[in-house]
Structure formats: structure tokens, C-alpha cells
Amino acid sequence: MNIKLENYIFNRYHKFFIDPSSKEMECSNGWFFLLNWLCEEIENRLELVNNGKPEEEKVSFEFLQIKEKFAKLRIYYKTDDEIIRHYIALSESISGHICEETGLFDETVGYTTKGWLKTISKTQSGYGIGWKNCYNDEILSIWEEIKAGND
């Protein structure tokens, strides 16, 4: 990820990055907004569950590593909060439909099928060589009808 985007996340949510070795995001810029949303939700959740609790009873959260693995976002972390675990699982799942390079979240997003797996838009992949759309043909057909005004 671009260093300016990484620095924004690290500075804004510094309390989630305790270990200095966790301060490198091994993914591209397209997942920045998804990661920022995730951090906002974690921050809101911690404020809600920790409000008025003594320090020793507060729920905590820490990122251990953020990277791309098998064409999806992979987040290693420490927390005991089940809701935060669900936020992370949701983010990892959604990342499989967001172009890691551009952040596109539409019918042109798929994944590479040759070499290193990567979630990427069709144009970023070189127009389909070794690329597969992440949506089935029925969904794509309906979407094309709607775009053509035949709804």
C-alpha cells in the first residue's frame, strides 16, 4: 500500500498497531477504504463496549498483520470481542469483490487464475488473459440488461 495511505491508517488508529512490525500493509491501495471502514467500526465497537468499564475489564484490539492472501485481504489480530471478529471476517470476504489495485466494486471485478492469485478488475488484469469474473453468468446477464435499459 502507498506509504501515505499506510501512514494515515497508522496515525489515525495508532492504538491498534502496538507492535512496530505490524506497520506494513502487504496489499495494494484498492483496499484502503475497506480497511479504513474496518478500523472505524472497531473503534466504535470498543467505545461502546468499554464505556464506563474499569481498565482491567476493557476489551482490547491489536492488528498483528495485514496482507493479501489467496486473492483476499487477510488480517491477523488479537481480540476477545466476537463482534470485532465478525467485522474482520466480513472485510476479508468483501475484499474478494473489490479490485485490490483500484478499489472498484462492480461487475468488472474478478480474480487472476494463473500465477499469483489477485482480486483485480478486468482492465487491470490485461483484459481477461488468466482472469475470471467473480460473478456468475446469470448475474452478469441481468446486470447487462439493466445497463442497456431493458429492465
Number of C-alpha atoms within 10 A of each C-alpha: 18 11 11 9 16 16 15 13 19 16 12 13 15 13 13 22 19 13 11 8 9 17 19 16 19 14 21 17 18 20 23 22 12 17 19 16 13 17 19 14 16 22 16 12 17 17 13 10 13 15 10 10 10 8 8 6 9 13 15 15 18 16 17 18 17 18 15 20 15 12 22 24 26 20 18 12 16 12 13 10 15 9 13 19 15 11 17 22 14 12 20 20 14 15 22 21 25 26 27 28 18 15 20 16 18 13 17 19 25 25 27 20 15 11 7 10 15 24 29 29 30 20 10 15 18 10 10 16 11 12 21 20 19 18 14 9 10 9 10 15 11 13 14 14 11 11 10 9 7 9 9
